Amino acid sequence: MTAPNIQSFFDPVTNSVTHLVSDPVSKRAAIIDSVLDYNPRSGRTATTLADAVIDEVRRAALTVDWILETHAHADHLSAAMYLKGKLGGRIGIGREICTVQKTFKSLFNLKDLDTQGADFDVLFDDGESFAIGDVAVRVMHTPGHTPACLSYLMGDDVFVGDTLFMPDYGTARCDFPGGNAATLFASIRKVLALPEPTRLHLCHDYPPAARKTPAWVCTVAEQRAGNIHVHDGVGEDDFVNRRNARDKTLDMPLLILPAIQVNLRAGKLPPCEDNGVSYLKIPLNLF
């Protein structure tokens, strides 16, 4: 089994991590959880981080076959459609994105939104396999944070999205529509049943005060020994009670309202209106 090369790009504005994964022999590649820069004050988008990924793809003479999402993110906008336009490749996400689309189509009254996942090229099922060159990939459905969350397993490496954070920060929140703490606990136990040396590549890091440097790679063993929410010895009831109590104290993510409208469309901005301008909706007194 070919081990992938992995390069990661940290966005300090959204604390997000984009991963560039490639087969060292064939130079085929995938981009996981890309970021489109967005200024909520001005409503302007930019492509600074995505362009850094593009520069590395071209420097390393890679061919992008896949642009993968672990889920429809609530804390950053996806650059998937921009990257596809520049580099090609197919945009993939979990099949349960259709459930998420149906929920938010109603909440935002998005009459134009297709809820069968048509904006994405591939909808993955749990246990499905594909390849990045000679790097074998297995899809793991890991819901709980959202219904559509996936992890991508590549030998000794797995890309877990928001399911887990670094051990000193804990686990994903479960209070978004369709989220469920008991479901997340089951997903985490599935991930932590992998061999202990397996490396977990995270999508975010929010360093606590005791650790100022961002990090996004840890092992199954480190999570099982030290995750503050779900280390070995924490049972489902305890986790669910603590997770739900913590979620009640959390504010909505700063970018959730713009992000979800873009990410449900695989990174496409909403269609322009008759004046040629694209608009994002802000529902009043709904959330």
N, C-alpha and C positions, 0 to 999 in steps of 0.2 A: 504494500500500500504506500503510495506516494504521500509524503508529508508536505503540507503547503508552506509557502513563504507567507508571512503575515506582517503587514505594516499598518500601523494605526495612527489616526489623525484626531487630536483632541481639540474640541471647540470650547474655549473657556467661557464664551458668552452663554451657551446652553448646557455646559458640562456634558456634552455629548461626545461619543467616540465613533468614528467611521473606520471600518476595517477594509483593507485591500488585501485580498487573499489570492494567491496565484500558484500555479503549478510550475515548479522551477525548471522543468524540462520543456514542456510544450509552450510555456508562457501564456496559457489561457488564464483568465482571471475573473474574480467576482468582487463587487463592491457591496458591503453590508452596512445598512443603516446610514445612508448619506444625509448631509445637512445642507439646506439652503438658508443662507443668511437672511434674517428678517429684522427690520427695525420697527418695533411696535409704535414708536412715537410718530414716525413719518409714513409708515405703511410701505416703505421701500424694501425690495428684495435685492440681494447681491449674491455672488457666486464665489466668494473668496476661498472658502474651505473646499468646495467642490472643485475649483480650479487647481488647488494644490494637489488633490487626488489625480486629476487629469494630467498634471505635469509629471507626476511620478509614473503613471501608466505609460506615458509617452517616453519618458527617460529610460524606463526598463523594457521598452518595446513589448508591452503586454497587449493581449487582445481580450477585451472584456466580453465575456459570454453572458454574465449574469449581473443584475443589479437587484439585490435581495433586501427585503424588509423583514424584520422580526415581528413587526406589528405596525398598526397605524399610530404613530407617536403623538403624544399630547404636549410635548415640551420643545419640539423643534419641527420645522418644516422639512419635508423630504426634497432632496435634489434629484430624485430618481429620473424624472422626465428630462431634466436638463442634461444629466449624464448620458442618458440614452441617445439624446440628440447629438452629443459630441462624440460618443465612443461606441454606440451600438449596444447590443446586448438585450436580454429579455428581463423584464421586471417581474419578480416573483414574490408572493406573499402567501399566507395561509388561507385556505378556503373559507374559514370562518370570517374573513373580512366582509363577506356578504351580510352576515348578521350585524356587524358593526355599521356597515353602510345603511342598512334598513333603520337602525336605531337613530342615527344622526340625520338621515334624510328627513325624518319626521321632526326632530328637534329643531333643525335649522330651516325646515321647509325648502329643501333643495330639490325643486321640481325637475331639474335637469340631471340629477345624479342617478346613474345606473347602479342598481343594487345587486347585480349578478357578477360583479368583479370585472366588468369588461375593460376598464381602464388598465388593468394589469394583464401581463402576457401569460402568466402561469399562476394557477392557484394550487398550492401544495396540500396534500393530505398527510396525516400522521403516518409515519413509517415509509413514506415515499423516498426513493433514492434517485440521485442524479449525479453528475460529475462536473468538475472544473478541470478540464484536461484529464489527467490521470488521477486527480484527487477525488476520491469517492466521498459523497455527501449523503447523509441520512437525515431526514426531517423528523423532528420530535415536536409534537403538539404540546405546548406547555402553557395552557391558559391559566387564568386567575387574575392577572393584572388586567388583561382584556381577554375576550373570548377567542381572539385570533392569534394570540402569541405563539410563535414558533422558536425553536432552537435548531441550529444547524450543526450537526456532528460530523467532524472530519478527522477520523482516527483519534489521536490524543488531544484534539482541540475541539471545543464546542462554543458556539456563539449564542449566548443566552438572552440577548436583548435586555429588557428591564426586569426579568424574572428575579435575578439576584444582583446585589451590589457587592462591593468589597465587604469582607466580614465585619469590619468595624462600623459599617453603615447599615447593613441589614438586607432588607428585601423590598420588592416593589409594593406600592400602594394598591388597594383593591376596591376603591370607592368610585371608580369610573363606571358608566353604564355597562352592565354585563360582567363586571369584576366580581370576584368571590374569593374570600380568604381561604376557605376550606379547599377550593379548587387549586389555588396557588400552592398551598401546602403539599397537595398530592403531586403537583408538577415539580416542585422543588425536590421532593423525595425521589422522584424519577431521575432528575439530573444528578442528585448526590448518590445515586446507586451506581453511577459510572465508576470505573476504576479510580482509586484515590489520586494517582498522578495526573489524571486528565486536567488539562488547562481550560479554565473558563474565561472567555473573553466577553467583557461587559460592554454595555452601550452607554453607561453614564458613570461618573464618579463625583461625589460631593464630599470632599475630604473633611473629616471632623477636625476640630481644633488641634488635636494631638498629632494629626498627620496632614501637613500642609501641601504635600506633593500629590497631584492626581495619579491614580493608578487604575488599571482596568484589566489586569490579568491576575488570576489566583488559581489554586488547585481545588479539586474536590475535597482533598484532605484538609486544606486550610478552612474551607467553608464548614465542613462537618465539625471541625474542632473549635472554631471561633466565631461563627456568624452570630451576631448579637440577638437575632430574632429566631434563628432556626438551626442552631447547632444540634448535634446529637444529644438526645436527652430531652429536647423540647417536643412535647406531644401536640397533636392537632388542636385540641381544645385550647391549650395555653396559647399556641400561636394565633389561632383565630381571635381569641379575646384580646390579645395584645395588639394584633394588627388592626382590628376594627377600632379599638380605642385610640390608637395613634392616628388612624386615618381621619377621625373626627376632628383632630386638631390641625390638619393640614389645609393650607389655602389651595385654591385651584392653581395649576401651573400658569405662569404668566402668558404663555403662548398657546394655551389649549384651544381658544376659540378660533384664531386664524389657522393653527396647525392642523386641526382635525379636518377642516374644510378642504385643505390642500392635500393632505395625506390620504384621504379616502379616494382621491382621484389619481393616486400613484404619483403625486408630485406636480400635477397640472394645476395651474391657477384656475379659478372659476371663469367660465366663459365671459368674454367681453359683452357689455351691454351696447345699446345702439349708439352710444357716444364713443365707443372704442376703448372704454376703461373697464378693467376687471375689478370687482368689489368683493370684499369679505363681509359677512354678516356678523353683527354683534346682537344676539338676542337680549332683550331687556327683561329683567326680573324673572328669568327662567331658571337659571342655575343657582 
